[in-house]
C-alpha cells in the first residue's frame, strides 16, 4: 500500500502544470443546458496528464467529464474517459511491478497478497464491455439544484475491461460461507485525517457474480492512471461508486460494513426507483434509504447535436444503456413528446454496454423540431417522464431534448 506522504505528494506531481496549459485558446466548453448558472462561468476544457481536453468541473479533487462528441464511438477512448475522485490525495503514478493487492478478512481461510503477474498468470483472463457511470451523472440537471459535483451528461463511458474474476480470487483465498459483504479499498486518501477514507462494500453475492472483475486493462491497454491504474474493480450494471480505483485491499466480512460511504453517502430513498437489485444487508428498520446500486435505464440523442442544423431527411442516432437487462426498444418523438415512433437498434455488443439506435426523420417542412429519445428494457423499465427528485441528485433519466433545425 502506498504511504500517506507519497499519496499526497503525488497529487502535486501528477496534476500540476499540465492542467493550466491544456485549454485551447478560445475553445468553447461543450456543456449541456440546464446546469446551475455558475457552471458556465467556471467550467473549462483542460487536460490531465495522459488525457485529451475534458470538461473540468473541479480540480482538487479532479472531476472531469467527457464531451458528448466522443460517445459516437462504440468504445469511449481511454484518453477521453471521464475522471471522478472523492478525495484529493491521489496516488502518484504507480509502478505495476511493485503493486500489491491484499485479500484478507475474517471470512477467508487463506489470506493472499497478489501482484499484477499473479493476476495475469494465476487466473483465467476475462473481458467484458460495460458502461462505467458515476452515480451523480446529470446531477447538475436536478430541479431544484442540489449540492455536489454538477455533472452534466458526460460522467460516464463505455469500455472493454480485462482482468480476473473476483470470485476466482476469493475462491483461492478460501471464502467462508458466512461472508456477508466484501469490503474494498483503493490507494487514494484524504488530505485531512478527519475526512473518512473512500472505502466501499459489495454484497457477497454481487462480488461472486461472474461479471465482477479485478481489471488491469481497458480497451486493450493498461488502465490509465486517472481511471484507476494499476487495477480497479469492475461491477457491470452498478454505478461507479463500487468500481474502486487503485485497488489495494479486498476483505471478506461477516457483518455489514458501517463506513461513511456506505451508511451515510450514496443512498437513495427506498422504493422510489424501479431497480431490481437491492443491497439489503445495508438496510435497517426505520431507515428510509438504501444504497444506490443499479444504473437506471437511459438514452441520449447524439446526432444531430443540440441546436444543430440538418438537411432533409434528418438522420438521428444516439445511444441507450441500462443495468444489463438489455435494451428492448428506443422510441423517438419529434414533436416534444406528443407522439412516439420506434427507432432501429444496432446489434447488441454487450448487455452492459451502450446500444446504438438510429431513426430517419422527414419533417413536413423546414423549421425547428424538439427531438426526444426514450428507452425501455427487457425488465419492463422505461425512462421516467418526470424527474424523480432525491436530495443527492441521483438517477436522473428524464429524456433530454435536442432542438433540430431542419433546413
GIQUI-V292431 format. One record per residue. N is the residue number from 1. SS is DSSP state (alpha for helix, beta for strand, coil for the rest). Layout:
# GIQUI-V292431
n=N ss=SS
n=N ss=SS
This chain:
# GIQUI-V292431
n=1 ss=coil
n=2 ss=coil
n=3 ss=coil
n=4 ss=alpha
n=5 ss=alpha
n=6 ss=alpha
n=7 ss=alpha
n=8 ss=alpha
n=9 ss=alpha
n=10 ss=alpha
n=11 ss=alpha
n=12 ss=alpha
n=13 ss=alpha
n=14 ss=alpha
n=15 ss=alpha
n=16 ss=coil
n=17 ss=alpha
n=18 ss=alpha
n=19 ss=alpha
n=20 ss=alpha
n=21 ss=alpha
n=22 ss=coil
n=23 ss=coil
n=24 ss=coil
n=25 ss=coil
n=26 ss=coil
n=27 ss=coil
n=28 ss=coil
n=29 ss=coil
n=30 ss=coil
n=31 ss=coil
n=32 ss=coil
n=33 ss=coil
n=34 ss=coil
n=35 ss=coil
n=36 ss=coil
n=37 ss=alpha
n=38 ss=alpha
n=39 ss=alpha
n=40 ss=alpha
n=41 ss=alpha
n=42 ss=alpha
n=43 ss=coil
n=44 ss=beta
n=45 ss=beta
n=46 ss=beta
n=47 ss=coil
n=48 ss=coil
n=49 ss=coil
n=50 ss=coil
n=51 ss=coil
n=52 ss=coil
n=53 ss=coil
n=54 ss=beta
n=55 ss=beta
n=56 ss=beta
n=57 ss=beta
n=58 ss=beta
n=59 ss=coil
n=60 ss=coil
n=61 ss=coil
n=62 ss=coil
n=63 ss=beta
n=64 ss=beta
n=65 ss=beta
n=66 ss=coil
n=67 ss=coil
n=68 ss=alpha
n=69 ss=alpha
n=70 ss=alpha
n=71 ss=alpha
n=72 ss=alpha
n=73 ss=coil
n=74 ss=coil
n=75 ss=coil
n=76 ss=coil
n=77 ss=coil
n=78 ss=alpha
n=79 ss=alpha
n=80 ss=alpha
n=81 ss=coil
n=82 ss=coil
n=83 ss=beta
n=84 ss=beta
n=85 ss=coil
n=86 ss=coil
n=87 ss=coil
n=88 ss=coil
n=89 ss=beta
n=90 ss=coil
n=91 ss=coil
n=92 ss=coil
n=93 ss=coil
n=94 ss=coil
n=95 ss=coil
n=96 ss=coil
n=97 ss=coil
n=98 ss=coil
n=99 ss=coil
n=100 ss=coil
n=101 ss=beta
n=102 ss=beta
n=103 ss=beta
n=104 ss=beta
n=105 ss=coil
n=106 ss=coil
n=107 ss=coil
n=108 ss=beta
n=109 ss=coil
n=110 ss=coil
n=111 ss=coil
n=112 ss=beta
n=113 ss=beta
n=114 ss=beta
n=115 ss=coil
n=116 ss=alpha
n=117 ss=alpha
n=118 ss=alpha
n=119 ss=alpha
n=120 ss=alpha
n=121 ss=alpha
n=122 ss=alpha
n=123 ss=coil
n=124 ss=coil
n=125 ss=beta
n=126 ss=beta
n=127 ss=beta
n=128 ss=beta
n=129 ss=beta
n=130 ss=beta
n=131 ss=beta
n=132 ss=beta
n=133 ss=beta
n=134 ss=coil
n=135 ss=coil
n=136 ss=coil
n=137 ss=coil
n=138 ss=coil
n=139 ss=alpha
n=140 ss=alpha
n=141 ss=alpha
n=142 ss=coil
n=143 ss=coil
n=144 ss=coil
n=145 ss=coil
n=146 ss=coil
n=147 ss=coil
n=148 ss=coil
n=149 ss=coil
n=150 ss=coil
n=151 ss=coil
n=152 ss=coil
n=153 ss=coil
n=154 ss=coil
n=155 ss=coil
n=156 ss=beta
n=157 ss=beta
n=158 ss=beta
n=159 ss=beta
n=160 ss=beta
n=161 ss=beta
n=162 ss=beta
n=163 ss=beta
n=164 ss=beta
n=165 ss=beta
n=166 ss=alpha
n=167 ss=alpha
n=168 ss=alpha
n=169 ss=alpha
n=170 ss=alpha
n=171 ss=alpha
n=172 ss=alpha
n=173 ss=coil
n=174 ss=coil
n=175 ss=beta
n=176 ss=coil
n=177 ss=coil
n=178 ss=coil
n=179 ss=coil
n=180 ss=coil
n=181 ss=beta
n=182 ss=beta
n=183 ss=beta
n=184 ss=beta
n=185 ss=beta
n=186 ss=beta
n=187 ss=coil
n=188 ss=coil
n=189 ss=beta
n=190 ss=coil
n=191 ss=coil
n=192 ss=coil
n=193 ss=coil
n=194 ss=coil
n=195 ss=coil
n=196 ss=coil
n=197 ss=coil
n=198 ss=coil
n=199 ss=beta
n=200 ss=beta
n=201 ss=beta
n=202 ss=beta
n=203 ss=beta
n=204 ss=alpha
n=205 ss=alpha
n=206 ss=alpha
n=207 ss=alpha
n=208 ss=coil
n=209 ss=coil
n=210 ss=coil
n=211 ss=coil
n=212 ss=beta
n=213 ss=beta
n=214 ss=beta
n=215 ss=beta
n=216 ss=beta
n=217 ss=beta
n=218 ss=beta
n=219 ss=coil
n=220 ss=coil
n=221 ss=beta
n=222 ss=beta
n=223 ss=coil
n=224 ss=coil
n=225 ss=alpha
n=226 ss=alpha
n=227 ss=alpha
n=228 ss=coil
n=229 ss=coil
n=230 ss=coil
n=231 ss=coil
n=232 ss=beta
n=233 ss=beta
n=234 ss=beta
n=235 ss=beta
n=236 ss=coil
n=237 ss=coil
n=238 ss=beta
n=239 ss=coil
n=240 ss=alpha
n=241 ss=alpha
n=242 ss=alpha
n=243 ss=coil
n=244 ss=coil
n=245 ss=coil
n=246 ss=coil
n=247 ss=beta
n=248 ss=beta
n=249 ss=beta
n=250 ss=beta
n=251 ss=beta
n=252 ss=beta
n=253 ss=beta
n=254 ss=coil
n=255 ss=coil
n=256 ss=coil
n=257 ss=coil
n=258 ss=coil
n=259 ss=coil
n=260 ss=alpha
n=261 ss=alpha
n=262 ss=alpha
n=263 ss=alpha
n=264 ss=coil
n=265 ss=coil
n=266 ss=coil
n=267 ss=beta
n=268 ss=beta
n=269 ss=beta
n=270 ss=coil
n=271 ss=coil
n=272 ss=coil
n=273 ss=coil
n=274 ss=coil
n=275 ss=coil
n=276 ss=coil
n=277 ss=coil
n=278 ss=coil
n=279 ss=coil
n=280 ss=alpha
n=281 ss=alpha
n=282 ss=alpha
n=283 ss=coil
n=284 ss=coil
n=285 ss=coil
n=286 ss=coil
n=287 ss=coil
n=288 ss=coil
n=289 ss=beta
n=290 ss=beta
n=291 ss=beta
n=292 ss=coil
n=293 ss=coil
n=294 ss=beta
n=295 ss=coil
n=296 ss=coil
n=297 ss=coil
n=298 ss=beta
n=299 ss=beta
n=300 ss=beta
n=301 ss=beta
n=302 ss=beta
n=303 ss=beta
n=304 ss=coil
n=305 ss=coil
n=306 ss=coil
n=307 ss=coil
n=308 ss=coil
n=309 ss=beta
n=310 ss=beta
n=311 ss=coil
n=312 ss=coil
n=313 ss=coil
n=314 ss=beta
n=315 ss=beta
n=316 ss=beta
n=317 ss=beta
n=318 ss=beta
n=319 ss=beta
n=320 ss=beta
n=321 ss=beta
n=322 ss=coil
n=323 ss=coil
n=324 ss=coil
n=325 ss=coil
n=326 ss=coil
n=327 ss=beta
n=328 ss=beta
n=329 ss=beta
n=330 ss=beta
n=331 ss=beta
n=332 ss=beta
n=333 ss=beta
n=334 ss=coil
n=335 ss=coil
n=336 ss=coil
n=337 ss=coil
n=338 ss=coil
n=339 ss=coil
n=340 ss=coil
n=341 ss=beta
n=342 ss=beta
n=343 ss=coil
n=344 ss=beta
n=345 ss=beta
n=346 ss=coil
n=347 ss=coil
n=348 ss=coil
n=349 ss=coil
n=350 ss=coil
n=351 ss=coil
n=352 ss=coil
n=353 ss=coil
n=354 ss=coil
n=355 ss=beta
n=356 ss=beta
n=357 ss=beta
n=358 ss=beta
n=359 ss=beta
n=360 ss=beta
n=361 ss=beta
n=362 ss=coil
n=363 ss=coil
n=364 ss=coil
n=365 ss=coil
n=366 ss=coil
n=367 ss=beta
n=368 ss=beta
n=369 ss=beta
n=370 ss=beta
n=371 ss=beta
n=372 ss=beta
n=373 ss=beta
n=374 ss=beta
n=375 ss=beta
n=376 ss=beta
n=377 ss=beta
n=378 ss=coil
n=379 ss=coil
n=380 ss=coil
n=381 ss=coil
n=382 ss=beta
n=383 ss=coil
n=384 ss=coil
n=385 ss=coil
n=386 ss=coil
n=387 ss=coil
n=388 ss=coil
n=389 ss=coil
n=390 ss=coil
n=391 ss=coil
n=392 ss=coil
n=393 ss=coil
n=394 ss=coil
n=395 ss=coil
n=396 ss=coil
n=397 ss=coil
n=398 ss=coil
n=399 ss=coil
n=400 ss=coil
n=401 ss=coil
n=402 ss=beta
n=403 ss=beta
n=404 ss=beta
n=405 ss=beta
n=406 ss=beta
n=407 ss=coil
